Amino acid sequence: MYLEYFAVGSCILLLLSFPIVFSAMYKKLDAAERYMQYSTFIVGCRHTFRHTHFEGRPQRVFAMATVILIPKIIQRRGMVLVEDVEQIPRHLKYWMVIPTLVTCLSLIGITITGFLIED
């Protein structure tokens, strides 16, 4: 019984995360990418996804969140500098990370409840 409520809550959270992701895509992404203009990871994502829907902005938000969350691991690959990530202002980091985490957590919740709900 509680799993259905959890699944509905996860679906509602996913639907509420779309406006947050869209505002991050169109209002904050370009400002955050200016700090990472010499990062091969971010530039590669920009060129790879430029012909997808919304000019690849959703993928670029998720890529920026990945760089912000684990910069040292990506630096070991030589694709980003930790100093560039540290120069990004805190409010831009929040605008990149929070929509990504909310979307991922809601998708994980929907997936888990899909496996656990019995017919």
TIMI-2910 file (N, C-alpha, C, CB; in pm, 1 decimal, decimal comma, always signed):
<rs>
+----------+----------+----------+----------+----------+----------+----------+----------+----------+----------+----------+----------+------+
!      n_x !      n_y !      n_z !     ca_x !     ca_y !     ca_z !      c_x !      c_y !      c_z !     cb_x !     cb_y !     cb_z ! resn !
+----------+----------+----------+----------+----------+----------+----------+----------+----------+----------+----------+----------+------+
!    +81,5 !   -119,2 !     +0,0 !     +0,0 !     +0,0 !     +0,0 !    +85,9 !   +125,5 !     +0,0 !    -92,7 !     -0,2 !   +119,3 !  Met !
!   +191,1 !   +123,1 !    +80,4 !   +276,8 !   +242,1 !    +89,1 !   +363,7 !   +259,4 !    -35,0 !   +365,3 !   +234,0 !   +212,8 !  Tyr !
!   +389,8 !   +149,8 !   -105,3 !   +471,1 !   +161,1 !   -226,2 !   +399,9 !   +241,3 !   -334,9 !   +506,5 !    +22,5 !   -278,9 !  Leu !
!   +267,5 !   +227,5 !   -341,7 !   +193,0 !   +305,6 !   -440,7 !   +203,0 !   +454,8 !   -410,7 !    +45,4 !   +262,1 !   -443,9 !  Glu !
!   +195,3 !   +491,1 !   -283,3 !   +209,9 !   +631,2 !   -244,4 !   +349,8 !   +682,9 !   -276,6 !   +180,7 !   +648,3 !    -95,1 !  Tyr !
!   +448,0 !   +598,0 !   -254,5 !   +586,0 !   +636,1 !   -285,1 !   +604,0 !   +655,9 !   -435,6 !   +684,4 !   +529,2 !   -233,1 !  Phe !
!   +541,5 !   +568,1 !   -515,2 !   +550,4 !   +581,0 !   -661,3 !   +480,3 !   +707,5 !   -709,0 !   +489,2 !   +457,9 !   -730,2 !  Ala !
!   +365,2 !   +737,5 !   -654,6 !   +293,0 !   +859,0 !   -692,9 !   +371,5 !   +981,9 !   -650,1 !   +151,7 !   +861,2 !   -630,3 !  Val !
!   +430,2 !   +978,5 !   -531,2 !   +513,1 !  +1089,7 !   -484,8 !   +634,4 !  +1110,8 !   -573,3 !   +557,8 !  +1065,8 !   -342,2 !  Gly !
!   +695,1 !  +1001,2 !   -617,4 !   +810,2 !  +1012,0 !   -707,2 !   +769,4 !  +1069,1 !   -843,0 !   +876,2 !   +874,9 !   -725,7 !  Ser !
!   +652,0 !  +1030,1 !   -891,1 !   +603,7 !  +1085,3 !  -1019,1 !   +575,3 !  +1234,2 !  -1007,4 !   +476,9 !  +1011,7 !  -1065,5 !  Cys !
!   +515,3 !  +1274,0 !   -896,3 !   +487,5 !  +1416,3 !   -875,4 !   +617,5 !  +1494,5 !   -864,6 !   +401,9 !  +1437,2 !   -748,8 !  Ile !
!   +715,2 !  +1438,5 !   -793,5 !   +845,6 !  +1504,3 !   -781,5 !   +913,8 !  +1516,7 !   -917,5 !   +935,9 !  +1426,9 !   -684,4 !  Leu !
!   +899,8 !  +1415,3 !  -1000,8 !   +956,3 !  +1421,7 !  -1135,2 !   +888,5 !  +1530,0 !  -1218,6 !   +943,3 !  +1286,3 !  -1204,6 !  Leu !
!   +759,0 !  +1539,6 !  -1209,7 !   +687,8 !  +1643,1 !  -1284,3 !   +722,7 !  +1783,0 !  -1234,7 !   +537,7 !  +1620,7 !  -1274,3 !  Leu !
!   +745,3 !  +1796,6 !  -1104,7 !   +782,9 !  +1926,7 !  -1050,2 !   +927,8 !  +1963,8 !  -1081,5 !   +761,4 !  +1927,6 !   -900,4 !  Leu !
!  +1009,2 !  +1863,9 !  -1112,6 !  +1149,4 !  +1893,3 !  -1142,9 !  +1167,6 !  +1948,9 !  -1284,0 !  +1233,5 !  +1767,8 !  -1126,2 !  Ser !
!  +1071,8 !  +1925,4 !  -1373,7 !  +1084,4 !  +1976,1 !  -1510,5 !  +1095,0 !  +2128,1 !  -1518,7 !   +967,2 !  +1930,7 !  -1591,8 !  Phe !
!  +1009,7 !  +2204,7 !  -1450,0 !  +1027,0 !  +2351,1 !  -1457,9 !  +1159,5 !  +2398,8 !  -1400,0 !   +913,6 !  +2420,5 !  -1385,6 !  Pro !
!  +1208,8 !  +2329,5 !  -1298,2 !  +1337,3 !  +2368,0 !  -1239,1 !  +1449,9 !  +2341,1 !  -1337,2 !  +1362,2 !  +2292,2 !  -1107,1 !  Ile !
!  +1444,1 !  +2228,3 !  -1404,8 !  +1546,3 !  +2194,7 !  -1504,0 !  +1541,3 !  +2293,9 !  -1620,7 !  +1526,9 !  +2049,7 !  -1555,3 !  Val !
!  +1421,0 !  +2328,6 !  -1665,2 !  +1409,2 !  +2423,1 !  -1775,6 !  +1461,4 !  +2561,4 !  -1737,9 !  +1264,6 !  +2433,1 !  -1820,4 !  Phe !
!  +1434,4 !  +2605,5 !  -1616,3 !  +1487,6 !  +2736,9 !  -1577,6 !  +1639,0 !  +2731,8 !  -1564,2 !  +1424,5 !  +2784,4 !  -1445,4 !  Ser !
!  +1693,3 !  +2620,2 !  -1516,5 !  +1838,6 !  +2606,7 !  -1509,7 !  +1899,3 !  +2601,3 !  -1649,9 !  +1877,0 !  +2481,0 !  -1430,2 !  Ala !
!  +1828,4 !  +2536,6 !  -1743,0 !  +1879,2 !  +2524,3 !  -1879,7 !  +1890,3 !  +2659,6 !  -1947,8 !  +1789,4 !  +2432,8 !  -1961,4 !  Met !
!  +1789,3 !  +2742,1 !  -1932,6 !  +1784,8 !  +2864,9 !  -2010,5 !  +1832,1 !  +2988,9 !  -1936,6 !  +1647,4 !  +2887,1 !  -2057,6 !  Tyr !
!  +1837,8 !  +2985,3 !  -1804,8 !  +1879,5 !  +3104,8 !  -1731,8 !  +2020,1 !  +3095,2 !  -1674,0 !  +1782,8 !  +3132,1 !  -1621,3 !  Lys !
!  +2063,2 !  +2977,5 !  -1634,1 !  +2188,5 !  +2966,4 !  -1560,2 !  +2298,0 !  +2886,7 !  -1629,9 !  +2161,6 !  +2905,0 !  -1429,3 !  Lys !
!  +2263,3 !  +2806,5 !  -1728,4 !  +2361,9 !  +2717,5 !  -1790,1 !  +2473,8 !  +2792,6 !  -1859,5 !  +2294,5 !  +2626,8 !  -1888,8 !  Leu !
!  +2439,7 !  +2893,3 !  -1936,7 !  +2542,9 !  +2968,0 !  -2010,0 !  +2639,6 !  +3037,3 !  -1915,1 !  +2478,4 !  +3071,4 !  -2102,5 !  Asp !
!  +2587,1 !  +3090,0 !  -1804,4 !  +2673,8 !  +3155,9 !  -1706,8 !  +2768,6 !  +3055,6 !  -1641,5 !  +2589,7 !  +3226,7 !  -1599,5 !  Ala !
!  +2719,0 !  +2936,8 !  -1612,1 !  +2804,4 !  +2835,2 !  -1550,6 !  +2907,5 !  +2781,8 !  -1649,9 !  +2719,3 !  +2720,0 !  -1496,5 !  Ala !
!  +2869,1 !  +2770,8 !  -1776,3 !  +2963,0 !  +2719,8 !  -1876,3 !  +3073,9 !  +2819,4 !  -1908,3 !  +2888,8 !  +2684,0 !  -2003,2 !  Glu !
!  +3050,1 !  +2947,3 !  -1885,7 !  +3156,5 !  +3045,5 !  -1909,0 !  +3276,6 !  +3022,3 !  -1817,9 !  +3103,0 !  +3186,5 !  -1888,4 !  Arg !
!  +3252,2 !  +2970,3 !  -1699,3 !  +3362,4 !  +2940,2 !  -1607,7 !  +3440,6 !  +2817,0 !  -1652,2 !  +3309,3 !  +2919,4 !  -1466,4 !  Tyr !
!  +3379,1 !  +2733,4 !  -1735,3 !  +3441,1 !  +2607,5 !  -1777,0 !  +3469,4 !  +2605,3 !  -1926,9 !  +3351,5 !  +2489,9 !  -1739,6 !  Met !
!  +3497,3 !  +2720,4 !  -1987,5 !  +3511,5 !  +2725,7 !  -2132,3 !  +3635,7 !  +2654,5 !  -2184,1 !  +3514,2 !  +2867,7 !  -2176,9 !  Gln !
!  +3733,2 !  +2623,7 !  -2099,5 !  +3852,3 !  +2551,6 !  -2143,9 !  +3850,1 !  +2404,9 !  -2101,1 !  +3977,1 !  +2619,2 !  -2089,5 !  Tyr !
!  +3738,8 !  +2359,7 !  -2048,4 !  +3723,3 !  +2221,1 !  -2007,6 !  +3687,9 !  +2136,1 !  -2129,2 !  +3615,3 !  +2207,8 !  -1897,6 !  Ser !
!  +3766,7 !  +2034,0 !  -2155,7 !  +3739,5 !  +1950,2 !  -2272,4 !  +3612,1 !  +1869,0 !  -2254,7 !  +3857,0 !  +1857,1 !  -2299,0 !  Thr !
!  +3577,2 !  +1836,5 !  -2131,7 !  +3455,3 !  +1759,8 !  -2106,2 !  +3331,3 !  +1842,3 !  -2139,8 !  +3450,4 !  +1713,9 !  -1959,4 !  Phe !
!  +3326,0 !  +1964,8 !  -2091,9 !  +3209,6 !  +2050,2 !  -2115,1 !  +3201,7 !  +2092,3 !  -2262,0 !  +3215,2 !  +2174,5 !  -2024,2 !  Ile !
!  +3313,4 !  +2127,8 !  -2320,3 !  +3314,4 !  +2166,9 !  -2462,2 !  +3276,3 !  +2048,5 !  -2549,9 !  +3453,5 !  +2221,1 !  -2503,3 !  Val !
!  +3324,7 !  +1929,8 !  -2515,5 !  +3287,6 !  +1810,0 !  -2590,6 !  +3139,3 !  +1779,2 !  -2580,6 !  +3367,3 !  +1691,5 !  -2541,9 !  Gly !
!  +3082,0 !  +1795,6 !  -2461,0 !  +2937,2 !  +1774,9 !  -2445,1 !  +2858,3 !  +1877,6 !  -2524,8 !  +2897,5 !  +1782,1 !  -2296,8 !  Cys !
!  +2905,8 !  +2001,7 !  -2525,5 !  +2836,2 !  +2106,8 !  -2599,9 !  +2834,0 !  +2074,2 !  -2748,9 !  +2903,3 !  +2243,5 !  -2576,1 !  Arg !
!  +2946,7 !  +2027,0 !  -2803,3 !  +2952,9 !  +1995,9 !  -2946,4 !  +2883,8 !  +1864,2 !  -2979,7 !  +3097,5 !  +1990,7 !  -2992,4 !  His !
!  +2886,3 !  +1769,3 !  -2888,3 !  +2822,9 !  +1640,6 !  -2913,3 !  +2671,0 !  +1651,9 !  -2917,3 !  +2864,5 !  +1540,6 !  -2807,3 !  Thr !
!  +2614,2 !  +1727,0 !  -2823,9 !  +2469,1 !  +1733,1 !  -2810,4 !  +2405,7 !  +1855,6 !  -2875,7 !  +2432,9 !  +1730,5 !  -2666,0 !  Phe !
!  +2478,6 !  +1929,1 !  -2958,0 !  +2424,6 !  +2054,1 !  -3012,3 !  +2310,5 !  +2033,7 !  -3111,2 !  +2534,1 !  +2131,0 !  -3079,2 !  Arg !
!  +2296,5 !  +1913,8 !  -3167,8 !  +2189,8 !  +1889,5 !  -3265,0 !  +2073,3 !  +1811,2 !  -3205,6 !  +2245,0 !  +1815,2 !  -3384,6 !  His !
!  +2071,3 !  +1792,0 !  -3074,4 !  +1960,0 !  +1721,8 !  -3010,8 !  +1853,0 !  +1823,0 !  -2970,7 !  +2008,6 !  +1641,0 !  -2886,9 !  Thr !
!  +1748,2 !  +1774,6 !  -2907,4 !  +1639,2 !  +1862,4 !  -2864,6 !  +1690,2 !  +1967,1 !  -2766,1 !  +1525,6 !  +1780,4 !  -2800,9 !  His !
!  +1637,5 !  +2085,4 !  -2774,9 !  +1673,1 !  +2198,8 !  -2689,5 !  +1822,5 !  +2230,1 !  -2695,1 !  +1631,7 !  +2170,9 !  -2545,7 !  Phe !
!  +1885,2 !  +2202,9 !  -2807,8 !  +2027,5 !  +2225,0 !  -2831,2 !  +2115,6 !  +2151,6 !  -2729,7 !  +2057,6 !  +2373,6 !  -2827,2 !  Glu !
!  +2067,3 !  +2040,7 !  -2676,5 !  +2144,3 !  +1960,7 !  -2582,6 !  +2154,1 !  +2020,0 !  -2443,6 !  +2279,9 !  +1940,1 !  -2635,6 !  Gly !
!  +2072,4 !  +2117,0 !  -2412,4 !  +2081,5 !  +2183,0 !  -2282,8 !  +2054,9 !  +2089,9 !  -2164,9 !  +1985,4 !  +2297,2 !  -2278,1 !  Arg !
!  +1956,9 !  +1998,0 !  -2170,2 !  +1939,6 !  +1908,4 !  -2055,1 !  +2062,9 !  +1822,3 !  -2029,0 !  +1818,9 !  +1818,7 !  -2076,9 !  Pro !
!  +2123,1 !  +1771,1 !  -2134,5 !  +2242,4 !  +1689,6 !  -2118,2 !  +2357,9 !  +1772,5 !  -2063,1 !  +2281,8 !  +1625,8 !  -2251,1 !  Gln !
!  +2366,8 !  +1898,3 !  -2106,3 !  +2474,0 !  +1985,1 !  -2059,2 !  +2455,0 !  +2022,2 !  -1912,6 !  +2481,1 !  +2111,1 !  -2144,4 !  Arg !
!  +2330,3 !  +2037,0 !  -1867,2 !  +2306,3 !  +2061,0 !  -1723,8 !  +2352,1 !  +1940,6 !  -1643,6 !  +2156,1 !  +2090,1 !  -1696,2 !  Val !
!  +2318,9 !  +1821,2 !  -1690,0 !  +2360,9 !  +1700,7 !  -1619,9 !  +2513,1 !  +1683,9 !  -1624,2 !  +2292,6 !  +1578,0 !  -1680,6 !  Phe !
!  +2575,7 !  +1722,5 !  -1733,7 !  +2722,3 !  +1715,8 !  -1742,9 !  +2787,8 !  +1814,7 !  -1646,7 !  +2768,7 !  +1744,1 !  -1887,2 !  Ala !
!  +2731,4 !  +1935,9 !  -1637,6 !  +2784,5 !  +2034,8 !  -1542,7 !  +2768,8 !  +1985,0 !  -1400,2 !  +2713,3 !  +2170,7 !  -1559,5 !  Met !
!  +2655,9 !  +1922,2 !  -1369,6 !  +2636,0 !  +1868,4 !  -1234,8 !  +2736,7 !  +1758,4 !  -1204,5 !  +2493,3 !  +1814,6 !  -1219,1 !  Ala !
!  +2766,7 !  +1676,8 !  -1303,9 !  +2867,0 !  +1572,0 !  -1284,5 !  +3003,7 !  +1632,0 !  -1255,8 !  +2874,4 !  +1481,2 !  -1407,5 !  Thr !
!  +3039,5 !  +1733,9 !  -1330,2 !  +3168,9 !  +1799,8 !  -1309,2 !  +3174,2 !  +1865,0 !  -1172,0 !  +3194,9 !  +1904,8 !  -1418,6 !  Val !
!  +3065,3 !  +1925,5 !  -1128,7 !  +3063,0 !  +1992,3 !   -998,9 !  +3068,2 !  +1891,3 !   -885,2 !  +2938,4 !  +2079,4 !   -986,1 !  Ile !
!  +3001,1 !  +1776,8 !   -902,1 !  +2996,2 !  +1678,4 !   -794,2 !  +3125,1 !  +1597,1 !   -780,7 !  +2880,4 !  +1585,1 !   -816,4 !  Leu !
!  +3188,0 !  +1561,5 !   -891,1 !  +3309,2 !  +1478,2 !   -884,6 !  +3420,9 !  +1536,5 !   -971,1 !  +3277,9 !  +1334,0 !   -929,4 !  Ile !
!  +3470,9 !  +1655,4 !   -937,9 !  +3572,3 !  +1716,9 !  -1025,2 !  +3707,4 !  +1646,3 !  -1021,2 !  +3591,3 !  +1860,9 !   -986,8 !  Pro !
!  +3745,1 !  +1589,6 !   -907,8 !  +3877,2 !  +1527,1 !   -897,9 !  +3886,5 !  +1400,5 !   -981,4 !  +3909,6 !  +1495,4 !   -753,0 !  Lys !
!  +3777,2 !  +1327,6 !   -989,7 !  +3777,9 !  +1205,8 !  -1071,0 !  +3787,3 !  +1241,8 !  -1219,1 !  +3651,2 !  +1121,1 !  -1044,0 !  Ile !
!  +3715,9 !  +1345,0 !  -1259,9 !  +3720,7 !  +1386,7 !  -1400,6 !  +3855,1 !  +1452,8 !  -1430,7 !  +3604,0 !  +1483,8 !  -1433,5 !  Ile !
!  +3916,0 !  +1516,1 !  -1331,0 !  +4047,6 !  +1577,5 !  -1352,6 !  +4153,5 !  +1470,1 !  -1376,8 !  +4087,2 !  +1665,3 !  -1231,7 !  Gln !
!  +4139,1 !  +1354,8 !  -1313,2 !  +4235,2 !  +1246,2 !  -1336,3 !  +4236,4 !  +1202,9 !  -1482,2 !  +4202,6 !  +1126,4 !  -1247,1 !  Arg !
!  +4122,8 !  +1217,5 !  -1549,6 !  +4115,0 !  +1185,1 !  -1691,7 !  +4167,7 !  +1298,2 !  -1778,9 !  +3971,9 !  +1153,1 !  -1730,0 !  Arg !
!  +4196,3 !  +1413,9 !  -1717,8 !  +4249,9 !  +1526,8 !  -1791,5 !  +4144,7 !  +1605,9 !  -1867,5 !  +4353,3 !  +1479,3 !  -1886,3 !  Gly !
!  +4020,0 !  +1598,8 !  -1822,4 !  +3913,1 !  +1665,9 !  -1895,5 !  +3864,5 !  +1794,4 !  -1829,8 !  +3798,3 !  +1572,8 !  -1911,4 !  Met !
!  +3905,9 !  +1822,2 !  -1707,6 !  +3860,1 !  +1942,3 !  -1637,3 !  +3964,2 !  +1978,2 !  -1531,8 !  +3718,7 !  +1920,3 !  -1572,1 !  Val !
!  +3967,5 !  +2104,3 !  -1495,1 !  +4055,3 !  +2149,7 !  -1388,0 !  +3971,0 !  +2180,6 !  -1265,2 !  +4137,5 !  +2274,3 !  -1431,8 !  Leu !
!  +4015,2 !  +2132,2 !  -1150,0 !  +3942,2 !  +2155,1 !  -1025,3 !  +3938,1 !  +2304,3 !   -993,3 !  +4007,2 !  +2076,7 !   -908,8 !  Val !
!  +4041,4 !  +2377,6 !  -1031,8 !  +4044,5 !  +2522,2 !  -1006,0 !  +3931,7 !  +2593,5 !  -1079,3 !  +4179,8 !  +2581,4 !  -1048,0 !  Glu !
!  +3899,8 !  +2547,8 !  -1201,1 !  +3788,9 !  +2607,8 !  -1275,2 !  +3655,6 !  +2580,8 !  -1205,6 !  +3785,2 !  +2554,0 !  -1418,9 !  Asp !
!  +3641,0 !  +2460,2 !  -1153,5 !  +3517,0 !  +2424,8 !  -1084,2 !  +3503,0 !  +2506,3 !   -956,2 !  +3513,5 !  +2273,7 !  -1052,2 !  Val !
!  +3613,0 !  +2529,6 !   -886,7 !  +3606,8 !  +2606,2 !   -762,4 !  +3574,3 !  +2752,7 !   -787,2 !  +3738,0 !  +2594,9 !   -687,6 !  Glu !
!  +3598,4 !  +2804,3 !   -906,8 !  +3567,7 !  +2943,8 !   -938,0 !  +3419,3 !  +2967,1 !   -965,0 !  +3648,2 !  +2988,2 !  -1057,7 !  Gln !
!  +3344,0 !  +2861,3 !   -989,1 !  +3200,2 !  +2877,0 !  -1015,0 !  +3133,7 !  +2922,3 !   -885,3 !  +3135,8 !  +2742,7 !  -1067,9 !  Ile !
!  +3053,4 !  +3027,7 !   -889,6 !  +2985,5 !  +3073,9 !   -767,8 !  +2889,7 !  +2968,0 !   -712,1 !  +2908,6 !  +3203,3 !   -796,3 !  Pro !
!  +2869,3 !  +2974,1 !   -583,9 !  +2789,3 !  +2873,3 !   -515,3 !  +2646,3 !  +2867,5 !   -569,0 !  +2787,2 !  +2901,4 !   -366,0 !  Arg !
!  +2585,2 !  +2982,2 !   -598,0 !  +2446,7 !  +2978,8 !   -645,1 !  +2435,2 !  +2911,1 !   -782,0 !  +2390,1 !  +3120,7 !   -652,2 !  His !
!  +2535,7 !  +2925,5 !   -867,2 !  +2532,8 !  +2854,3 !   -995,4 !  +2552,5 !  +2704,6 !   -976,6 !  +2640,3 !  +2909,2 !  -1089,2 !  Leu !
!  +2636,1 !  +2669,0 !   -880,3 !  +2652,7 !  +2525,9 !   -850,7 !  +2521,2 !  +2465,3 !   -804,7 !  +2761,1 !  +2504,4 !   -743,3 !  Lys !
!  +2449,5 !  +2536,7 !   -718,6 !  +2319,9 !  +2486,9 !   -672,6 !  +2221,6 !  +2472,3 !   -788,2 !  +2262,1 !  +2580,2 !   -566,4 !  Tyr !
!  +2222,5 !  +2568,9 !   -881,8 !  +2131,3 !  +2563,1 !   -994,9 !  +2163,0 !  +2446,9 !  -1088,7 !  +2135,8 !  +2693,4 !  -1071,3 !  Trp !
!  +2285,4 !  +2399,5 !  -1089,9 !  +2320,4 !  +2286,2 !  -1174,6 !  +2296,2 !  +2152,7 !  -1103,1 !  +2466,5 !  +2296,6 !  -1218,2 !  Met !
!  +2325,0 !  +2146,3 !   -974,2 !  +2323,0 !  +2019,4 !   -901,9 !  +2183,3 !  +1982,2 !   -853,0 !  +2417,9 !  +2025,7 !   -784,4 !  Val !
!  +2109,2 !  +2075,9 !   -797,2 !  +1980,4 !  +2041,8 !   -735,5 !  +1879,9 !  +1987,1 !   -836,6 !  +1921,9 !  +2164,0 !   -666,9 !  Ile !
!  +1860,3 !  +2049,0 !   -953,3 !  +1765,8 !  +1987,6 !  -1048,9 !  +1809,1 !  +1848,5 !  -1094,1 !  +1749,9 !  +2077,0 !  -1170,8 !  Pro !
!  +1938,2 !  +1829,4 !  -1108,7 !  +1988,4 !  +1698,5 !  -1149,9 !  +1960,8 !  +1593,3 !  -1044,1 !  +2137,8 !  +1705,3 !  -1178,6 !  Thr !
!  +1989,8 !  +1625,2 !   -918,1 !  +1967,9 !  +1528,3 !   -811,4 !  +1819,9 !  +1499,0 !   -790,4 !  +2029,1 !  +1578,5 !   -682,3 !  Leu !
!  +1736,6 !  +1600,3 !   -799,3 !  +1592,5 !  +1578,3 !   -782,9 !  +1539,7 !  +1487,7 !   -893,1 !  +1516,3 !  +1712,4 !   -783,2 !  Val !
!  +1581,2 !  +1511,7 !  -1015,5 !  +1536,9 !  +1428,7 !  -1127,0 !  +1585,8 !  +1284,7 !  -1111,9 !  +1586,2 !  +1487,2 !  -1259,4 !  Thr !
!  +1711,6 !  +1267,9 !  -1077,7 !  +1767,2 !  +1132,8 !  -1063,1 !  +1702,8 !  +1057,8 !   -946,9 !  +1918,7 !  +1139,8 !  -1042,8 !  Cys !
!  +1682,4 !  +1125,0 !   -834,0 !  +1620,0 !  +1058,7 !   -719,2 !  +1476,0 !  +1019,0 !   -748,3 !  +1624,6 !  +1149,5 !   -597,0 !  Leu !
!  +1403,0 !  +1102,7 !   -819,5 !  +1265,4 !  +1065,9 !   -851,6 !  +1262,3 !   +948,9 !   -950,2 !  +1189,7 !  +1186,6 !   -909,7 !  Ser !
!  +1353,1 !   +946,4 !  -1046,3 !  +1358,5 !   +833,1 !  -1138,9 !  +1399,4 !   +704,2 !  -1068,6 !  +1455,4 !   +862,6 !  -1252,5 !  Leu !
!  +1490,7 !   +714,9 !   -974,9 !  +1529,6 !   +596,8 !   -896,1 !  +1412,4 !   +547,2 !   -813,2 !  +1649,2 !   +629,1 !   -804,5 !  Ile !
!  +1337,9 !   +639,2 !   -752,7 !  +1220,4 !   +600,5 !   -674,5 !  +1115,5 !   +531,8 !   -758,2 !  +1160,1 !   +720,8 !   -608,3 !  Gly !
!  +1090,3 !   +583,3 !   -877,8 !   +992,4 !   +520,5 !   -967,1 !  +1039,8 !   +382,1 !  -1008,6 !   +968,0 !   +608,0 !  -1091,8 !  Ile !
!  +1168,1 !   +366,8 !  -1037,4 !  +1221,6 !   +238,4 !  -1080,3 !  +1213,9 !   +134,5 !   -968,0 !  +1366,2 !   +254,6 !  -1127,4 !  Thr !
!  +1252,4 !   +173,7 !   -847,7 !  +1249,3 !    +80,4 !   -735,5 !  +1107,9 !    +36,0 !   -704,6 !  +1311,9 !   +143,3 !   -612,3 !  Ile !
!  +1014,4 !   +129,3 !   -700,9 !   +876,5 !    +90,3 !   -673,2 !   +817,3 !     +8,9 !   -786,7 !   +791,3 !   +212,9 !   -648,0 !  Thr !
!   +863,0 !    +31,5 !   -908,9 !   +817,9 !    -51,3 !  -1019,8 !   +860,5 !   -196,1 !  -1003,9 !   +870,4 !     +3,3 !  -1150,1 !  Gly !
!   +979,0 !   -217,9 !   -947,7 !  +1025,6 !   -354,5 !   -924,4 !   +956,8 !   -418,4 !   -803,9 !  +1176,6 !   -355,4 !   -904,2 !  Phe !
!   +920,1 !   -338,7 !   -703,3 !   +867,8 !   -395,1 !   -579,4 !   +716,4 !   -410,2 !   -575,8 !   +910,2 !   -310,8 !   -465,9 !  Leu !
!   +644,3 !   -336,2 !   -658,1 !   +498,4 !   -346,0 !   -655,8 !   +455,8 !   -476,4 !   -722,8 !   +432,9 !   -223,6 !   -726,6 !  Ile !
!   +375,0 !   -551,5 !   -651,7 !   +324,3 !   -677,2 !   -705,2 !   +185,4 !   -654,5 !   -761,2 !   +322,4 !   -787,6 !   -597,0 !  Glu !
!   +150,2 !   -732,9 !   -861,5 !    +16,7 !   -716,8 !   -921,8 !    -90,3 !   -766,8 !   -834,3 !     +8,2 !   -786,3 !  -1052,2 !  Asp !
+----------+----------+----------+----------+----------+----------+----------+----------+----------+----------+----------+----------+------+
</rs>
